Amino acid sequence: MSDWDRQIWDILLGPAFFGAPATGVDTQGGIIVHEVSHLAFGSEDYCRTMQGVLQCAPCAAVNSADTYEYYAEESAEGNGP
């Protein structure tokens, strides 16, 4: 597939996705949430890790794809609000 054949909403999944766990942190589901947040909300990759999200400035954390990912993963584990 060339870059010209790709659509703006394409999400390409590679080895990191297929090697990710089903539960916990940095899961396959979390990766999908992370990538969809780029498309749906225009989020960026600011914080990168759970610790990074916790230490990130609020204005950056709100726009971080990792915030959406970790929120979804923590909620799935029963740790959300």
Secondary structure, DSSP 8 states (H G I E B T S, - for coil): --TTT--TT-----HHHHTS-SSSSS-HHHHHHHHHHHHHH--B--S-SHHHHHHS-HHHHTTBHHHHHHHHHHHHTT---
